[in-house]
């Protein structure tokens, strides 16, 4: 039985957006693990140690920080959006 109360359209949109961002990061992390496992396996046979892994680690960490920590993201975006709305309505 579903006992959750319905959200306002704005909260529903925000919830779906946040879940989409987190799912995107989980897919990114899964692809990272699979591809880099293959690179390291191939590299161990040929002496190549998979240098692209380092760059991808940085990208995955930045992506994770944006999704999971969001230090300024939403607040800054909302402030800029409010300023733009105000600017347009003052015309």
DOLUMGU-14733 format. One record per residue (C-alpha): residue number from 0; residue in one letter; x negated, y, z. Coordinates in steps of 0.05 Angstrom, whole numbers, always signed. Each point is the difference from the previous one (the first is absolute). Example, Ala and Ser with C-alpha at 12.3 -4.5 7.8 and 13.67 -1.06 7.14 Angstrom:
rec nr: 0; rest: a; east: -246; north: -90; up: +156
rec nr: 1; rest: s; east: -27; north: +69; up: -13
REM end
This chain:
rec nr: 0; rest: x; east: +0; north: +0; up: +0
rec nr: 1; rest: x; east: -27; north: +68; up: -20
rec nr: 2; rest: x; east: +7; north: +48; up: +59
rec nr: 3; rest: x; east: -41; north: +58; up: -25
rec nr: 4; rest: x; east: +34; north: +67; up: -4
rec nr: 5; rest: x; east: +1; north: +33; up: -68
rec nr: 6; rest: x; east: -51; north: +55; up: -10
rec nr: 7; rest: x; east: +11; north: +68; up: -31
rec nr: 8; rest: x; east: -19; north: +1; up: -74
rec nr: 9; rest: x; east: -62; north: +41; up: +17
rec nr: 10; rest: x; east: -24; north: -49; up: +54
rec nr: 11; rest: x; east: +16; north: -60; up: -46
rec nr: 12; rest: x; east: -43; north: +32; up: -55
rec nr: 13; rest: x; east: -56; north: +13; up: +49
rec nr: 14; rest: x; east: +3; north: -71; up: +28
rec nr: 15; rest: x; east: -2; north: -29; up: -71
rec nr: 16; rest: x; east: -59; north: +45; up: -18
rec nr: 17; rest: x; east: -39; north: -20; up: +62
rec nr: 18; rest: x; east: +12; north: -74; up: -11
rec nr: 19; rest: x; east: -20; north: +8; up: -73
rec nr: 20; rest: x; east: -65; north: +33; up: +20
rec nr: 21; rest: x; east: -16; north: -55; up: +50
rec nr: 22; rest: x; east: +17; north: -54; up: -50
rec nr: 23; rest: x; east: -45; north: +33; up: -51
rec nr: 24; rest: x; east: -58; north: -2; up: +50
rec nr: 25; rest: x; east: +14; north: -73; up: +17
rec nr: 26; rest: x; east: -1; north: -18; up: -75
rec nr: 27; rest: x; east: -65; north: +40; up: -8
rec nr: 28; rest: x; east: -31; north: -37; up: +59
rec nr: 29; rest: x; east: +22; north: -68; up: -27
rec nr: 30; rest: x; east: -28; north: +14; up: -69
rec nr: 31; rest: x; east: -64; north: +25; up: +32
rec nr: 32; rest: x; east: -9; north: -65; up: +39
rec nr: 33; rest: x; east: +15; north: -45; up: -59
rec nr: 34; rest: x; east: -43; north: +37; up: -51
rec nr: 35; rest: x; east: -59; north: +11; up: +46
rec nr: 36; rest: x; east: +1; north: -72; up: +24
rec nr: 37; rest: x; east: -7; north: -20; up: -73
rec nr: 38; rest: x; east: -55; north: +52; up: -11
rec nr: 39; rest: x; east: -39; north: -24; up: +60
rec nr: 40; rest: x; east: +9; north: -73; up: -20
rec nr: 41; rest: x; east: -25; north: +14; up: -70
rec nr: 42; rest: x; east: -55; north: +45; up: +27
rec nr: 43; rest: x; east: -26; north: -53; up: +48
rec nr: 44; rest: x; east: -14; north: -46; up: -59
rec nr: 45; rest: x; east: -36; north: +52; up: -43
rec nr: 46; rest: x; east: -34; north: +41; up: +53
rec nr: 47; rest: x; east: +46; north: +60; up: -10
rec nr: 48; rest: x; east: +33; north: +21; up: +65
rec nr: 49; rest: x; east: +60; north: +38; up: -25
rec nr: 50; rest: x; east: -18; north: +73; up: +4
rec nr: 51; rest: x; east: +69; north: +25; up: -20
rec nr: 52; rest: x; east: +25; north: -25; up: +68
rec nr: 53; rest: x; east: -31; north: +60; up: +36
rec nr: 54; rest: x; east: +37; north: +51; up: -42
rec nr: 55; rest: x; east: +64; north: -38; up: +4
rec nr: 56; rest: x; east: -7; north: -4; up: +77
rec nr: 57; rest: x; east: -3; north: +76; up: +2
rec nr: 58; rest: x; east: +61; north: +6; up: -45
rec nr: 59; rest: x; east: +39; north: -50; up: +42
rec nr: 60; rest: x; east: -19; north: +36; up: +64
rec nr: 61; rest: x; east: +22; north: +68; up: -28
rec nr: 62; rest: x; east: +64; north: -30; up: -26
rec nr: 63; rest: x; east: +13; north: -32; up: +69
rec nr: 64; rest: x; east: -14; north: +66; up: +36
rec nr: 65; rest: x; east: +49; north: +37; up: -44
rec nr: 66; rest: x; east: +54; north: -53; up: +8
rec nr: 67; rest: x; east: -8; north: -21; up: +73
rec nr: 68; rest: x; east: -28; north: +63; up: +33
rec nr: 69; rest: x; east: +27; north: +57; up: -43
rec nr: 70; rest: x; east: -37; north: +54; up: +39
rec nr: 71; rest: x; east: +29; north: +60; up: -38
rec nr: 72; rest: x; east: +37; north: -31; up: -58
rec nr: 73; rest: x; east: +74; north: +7; up: +14
rec nr: 74; rest: x; east: -4; north: +62; up: +43
rec nr: 75; rest: x; east: -42; north: +38; up: -50
rec nr: 76; rest: x; east: +43; north: -23; up: -58
rec nr: 77; rest: x; east: +64; north: +21; up: +35
rec nr: 78; rest: x; east: -29; north: +69; up: +18
rec nr: 79; rest: x; east: -23; north: +12; up: -72
rec nr: 80; rest: x; east: +68; north: -23; up: -26
rec nr: 81; rest: x; east: +36; north: +47; up: +48
rec nr: 82; rest: x; east: -45; north: +58; up: -23
rec nr: 83; rest: x; east: +14; north: -16; up: -73
rec nr: 84; rest: x; east: +75; north: -3; up: +12
rec nr: 85; rest: x; east: -3; north: +67; up: +35
rec nr: 86; rest: x; east: -42; north: +31; up: -56
rec nr: 87; rest: x; east: +49; north: -25; up: -52
rec nr: 88; rest: x; east: +61; north: +23; up: +38
rec nr: 89; rest: x; east: -30; north: +70; up: +9
rec nr: 90; rest: x; east: -4; north: +12; up: -75
REM end
